Amino acid sequence: MARDPGDLYQVSPDAPEFDDVPMLYYLDGFIDAGGAGRLLTAHLLGALEHTEVARFDVDSLIDYRSRRPVMTFAKDHWEHYDAPEISVSLLHDETGTPFLLLNGPEPDHDWNSFISALLSLATTLKVKLAVGFHGIPMGVPHTRPLGVTAHATRTDLVEGYRPLVDRLQVPGSAAALLELRMGEDERAAIGFAVHVPHYLAQAAYPAAAVTLLESVQRATGLTLPSDALREAAHRTDLEIARQVEGSDEVSEVVQALEQQYDAFA
């Protein structure tokens, strides 16, 4: 028997009424080169006050044995259990405009039920636009502006973004399925994939998160804080430059990518 989507989540009793609110979302578990989506999510939650407005039943969605939660052992006893959470938080941008942020691990199973629950929750919270974001590895140099692949449920939402490919089959994700189902339901959704230099894909790369933040702002009209993220990007860029200068092999790779990038551009 199919589950009632409403059984998968609970809305906080004191959640306010919304009217055409944007919802950002990042589900950890799919490709996220440079940790771009994770960094942006952590930055927003760290820079802005937030309150939980809805929570999902993770016990029904997560395989604990494939992604074991962290527990802390202190001398002779267990001290803490870092329970996984999939929740929606309410935040306000620098002008006081409210927006929502869905965050947590990507469900291991029951994707259809999870997406149906999200669509139901989006209706309850009156979400006008859903915006996803993450990073993908690309053969590009860190010394050039980072590109962004944008996709959406309507073509007008991605005007100004250059398509990367005509048609491509890739492993699916819950985030991509959410956008697909929102499009089938004639709802507005958009996703951004920032192009992260492949040689930096395994490290935290704040510059990619900055690029995502700028794309999110253009799509939503939100005014989001960026100083801390830009400072982190500047420090990381200086360290990358130092390491590149210290390696002839890496320098040659970067120069070849620069020539390829410039010829394409």
C-alpha positions as CSV (number, residue, x, y, z in Angstrom):
1,M,0.0,0.0,0.0
2,A,1.3,3.4,-1.0
3,R,2.2,5.7,1.9
4,D,0.4,8.9,2.6
5,P,3.0,11.6,1.7
6,G,1.9,13.6,4.8
7,D,3.1,10.7,7.0
8,L,6.7,11.4,6.0
9,Y,6.9,14.9,7.5
10,Q,5.7,17.1,10.3
11,V,5.2,20.9,10.1
12,S,6.1,22.8,13.3
13,P,3.0,23.9,15.2
14,D,4.3,27.5,15.3
15,A,5.3,27.7,11.7
16,P,4.2,31.0,10.2
17,E,2.0,31.4,7.2
18,F,3.9,32.0,3.9
19,D,2.9,33.6,0.6
20,D,5.0,32.7,-2.5
21,V,8.2,32.0,-0.6
22,P,11.3,30.6,-2.4
23,M,12.8,27.4,-1.1
24,L,16.5,26.5,-1.5
25,Y,17.5,22.9,-1.2
26,Y,20.6,20.9,-0.9
27,L,20.6,17.1,-0.2
28,D,24.0,15.7,0.7
29,G,25.0,12.4,-1.0
30,F,25.1,13.2,-4.8
31,I,27.9,14.7,-6.7
32,D,29.1,18.0,-5.1
33,A,32.5,18.9,-6.5
34,G,34.5,21.2,-4.3
35,G,31.8,20.8,-1.6
36,A,30.1,23.8,-3.3
37,G,26.5,23.1,-2.3
38,R,27.5,21.9,1.2
39,L,29.6,25.1,1.7
40,L,26.8,27.4,0.6
41,T,24.3,25.6,2.8
42,A,26.6,25.8,5.9
43,H,27.3,29.4,5.1
44,L,23.7,30.4,5.0
45,L,22.8,28.5,8.2
46,G,25.8,30.0,10.0
47,A,25.3,33.6,8.8
48,L,21.6,33.9,9.2
49,E,19.3,33.1,12.1
50,H,17.0,30.1,11.3
51,T,14.1,28.2,12.8
52,E,12.8,24.8,11.8
53,V,9.4,24.8,10.2
54,A,9.2,21.1,9.0
55,R,11.0,17.9,9.7
56,F,11.1,14.6,7.8
57,D,11.0,11.0,9.2
58,V,14.6,10.1,8.5
59,D,14.1,6.6,10.0
60,S,11.9,5.8,6.9
61,L,14.4,7.3,4.4
62,I,18.0,6.6,5.5
63,D,20.0,3.4,5.5
64,Y,22.0,3.8,8.7
65,R,24.3,0.9,8.0
66,S,25.5,2.5,4.7
67,R,25.9,6.0,6.3
68,R,26.5,5.4,9.9
69,P,25.8,8.5,12.1
70,V,28.8,9.7,14.2
71,M,28.7,8.9,17.9
72,T,31.1,10.4,20.5
73,F,32.7,8.2,23.1
74,A,34.2,9.9,26.2
75,K,36.5,7.8,28.4
76,D,33.9,5.3,29.7
77,H,30.6,6.2,28.2
78,W,28.8,7.3,25.0
79,E,28.3,11.0,25.2
80,H,26.6,12.1,22.0
81,Y,24.7,10.8,19.0
82,D,24.8,13.0,15.9
83,A,21.4,12.0,14.5
84,P,20.8,12.7,10.8
85,E,18.1,15.2,10.0
86,I,16.2,16.2,6.9
87,S,14.5,19.5,7.7
88,V,13.2,22.7,6.3
89,S,14.3,25.9,8.0
90,L,13.0,29.5,7.8
91,L,15.6,32.2,7.2
92,H,15.5,35.9,6.3
93,D,17.8,37.6,3.9
94,E,19.5,40.9,4.7
95,T,16.4,42.9,3.7
96,G,14.1,40.8,5.9
97,T,12.7,38.7,3.0
98,P,11.8,35.2,4.2
99,F,13.0,32.1,2.4
100,L,13.1,28.4,3.2
101,L,16.1,26.0,3.1
102,L,15.7,22.2,2.8
103,N,18.8,20.5,4.0
104,G,19.9,17.0,5.0
105,P,21.2,13.7,3.6
106,E,19.7,12.5,0.3
107,P,17.3,9.6,1.1
108,D,18.6,6.1,0.4
109,H,15.2,4.8,-0.7
110,D,11.5,5.7,-1.1
111,W,12.4,8.5,-3.4
112,N,8.9,8.6,-4.9
113,S,7.3,8.9,-1.5
114,F,9.8,11.5,-0.4
115,I,9.3,13.6,-3.6
116,S,5.5,13.3,-3.2
117,A,5.9,14.5,0.4
118,L,8.0,17.4,-0.7
119,L,5.4,18.5,-3.2
120,S,2.8,18.3,-0.6
121,L,4.9,20.3,1.8
122,A,5.6,22.9,-0.9
123,T,1.9,23.3,-1.3
124,T,1.4,23.7,2.4
125,L,4.1,26.3,2.7
126,K,3.1,28.0,-0.5
127,V,6.6,27.7,-2.2
128,K,6.7,29.7,-5.4
129,L,10.2,28.6,-6.6
130,A,12.4,25.8,-5.6
131,V,16.2,26.3,-6.2
132,G,18.8,23.5,-6.0
133,F,22.5,23.8,-6.2
134,H,25.7,21.7,-6.2
135,G,29.1,21.4,-7.9
136,I,30.3,19.2,-10.8
137,P,33.9,18.5,-11.8
138,M,35.0,20.0,-15.1
139,G,38.2,20.3,-17.1
140,V,38.5,24.1,-16.5
141,P,41.2,26.2,-14.8
142,H,40.8,27.9,-11.4
143,T,42.2,31.1,-13.0
144,R,39.2,31.8,-15.1
145,P,35.6,32.6,-14.1
146,L,33.6,29.5,-13.0
147,G,30.9,28.5,-15.3
148,V,27.4,27.4,-14.2
149,T,25.0,24.9,-15.9
150,A,21.4,25.9,-15.2
151,H,18.3,23.8,-15.7
152,A,14.7,24.5,-14.9
153,T,11.1,23.6,-15.3
154,R,10.6,26.7,-17.6
155,T,13.0,28.1,-20.2
156,D,12.5,31.6,-19.0
157,L,14.0,30.7,-15.7
158,V,17.4,30.0,-17.2
159,E,17.7,32.8,-19.7
160,G,21.3,34.0,-20.0
161,Y,22.8,30.7,-19.1
162,R,24.7,28.8,-21.8
163,P,23.7,25.1,-22.3
164,L,26.5,22.7,-21.6
165,V,25.2,19.7,-23.7
166,D,22.3,18.9,-25.9
167,R,21.3,15.6,-24.3
168,L,23.0,13.5,-21.6
169,Q,22.1,10.5,-19.5
170,V,23.5,10.6,-15.9
171,P,22.9,8.8,-12.6
172,G,19.8,10.2,-11.0
173,S,19.5,12.1,-7.7
174,A,16.6,12.9,-5.4
175,A,17.2,16.6,-6.1
176,A,17.0,16.1,-9.8
177,L,13.8,14.0,-9.4
178,L,12.3,16.8,-7.3
179,E,12.8,19.3,-10.2
180,L,11.4,16.9,-12.7
181,R,8.3,16.2,-10.7
182,M,7.8,19.9,-10.0
183,G,7.9,20.5,-13.8
184,E,5.4,17.8,-14.4
185,D,3.2,19.5,-11.8
186,E,3.7,22.9,-13.6
187,R,5.6,24.4,-10.7
188,A,8.7,26.6,-10.9
189,A,12.0,25.0,-10.0
190,I,15.6,25.7,-11.1
191,G,18.9,24.0,-10.4
192,F,22.5,25.2,-10.6
193,A,25.6,23.1,-11.1
194,V,28.8,25.2,-10.8
195,H,31.8,24.0,-12.8
196,V,34.7,23.1,-10.4
197,P,38.2,22.5,-11.7
198,H,38.6,18.7,-11.7
199,Y,41.9,18.9,-9.8
200,L,40.1,20.7,-6.9
201,A,36.9,18.5,-6.9
202,Q,37.9,16.6,-3.8
203,A,38.8,19.6,-1.7
204,A,36.6,22.3,-0.2
205,Y,36.5,25.1,-2.8
206,P,34.7,28.2,-1.5
207,A,34.9,30.1,-4.8
208,A,32.5,27.6,-6.2
209,A,30.0,28.3,-3.4
210,V,30.3,32.0,-4.0
211,T,29.4,31.4,-7.7
212,L,26.4,29.4,-6.6
213,L,25.3,32.1,-4.1
214,E,25.4,34.7,-7.0
215,S,23.2,32.4,-9.2
216,V,20.8,31.8,-6.3
217,Q,20.5,35.6,-5.8
218,R,19.8,36.2,-9.4
219,A,17.1,33.6,-9.5
220,T,15.3,34.5,-6.3
221,G,16.0,38.3,-5.9
222,L,17.2,37.5,-2.3
223,T,20.0,39.6,-0.8
224,L,22.3,37.1,0.8
225,P,25.4,37.7,3.0
226,S,28.6,36.8,1.2
227,D,31.5,38.4,3.1
228,A,32.6,35.3,5.1
229,L,32.3,33.1,2.1
230,R,34.3,35.5,-0.1
231,E,37.0,35.8,2.5
232,A,37.3,32.0,2.7
233,A,37.5,31.9,-1.1
234,H,40.3,34.5,-1.2
235,R,42.3,32.5,1.4
236,T,41.8,29.3,-0.5
237,D,42.7,30.9,-3.8
238,L,46.0,32.2,-2.3
239,E,46.9,28.7,-1.1
240,I,46.0,27.2,-4.5
241,A,48.3,29.7,-6.2
242,R,51.1,28.9,-3.9
243,Q,50.8,25.2,-4.5
244,V,50.6,25.7,-8.3
245,E,53.7,27.8,-8.3
246,G,55.5,25.2,-6.4
247,S,54.8,22.4,-8.9
248,D,55.9,22.5,-12.5
249,E,53.6,19.6,-13.3
250,V,50.5,21.2,-11.9
251,S,51.5,24.5,-13.6
252,E,51.6,22.8,-17.0
253,V,48.2,21.3,-16.4
254,V,46.7,24.7,-15.4
255,Q,48.3,26.4,-18.4
256,A,46.9,23.8,-20.8
257,L,43.4,24.2,-19.3
258,E,43.7,28.0,-19.7
259,Q,44.5,27.7,-23.4
260,Q,41.6,25.3,-23.9
261,Y,39.3,27.6,-21.9
262,D,40.3,30.7,-23.8
263,A,40.0,29.0,-27.2
264,F,36.5,27.8,-26.3
265,A,35.4,31.2,-24.9
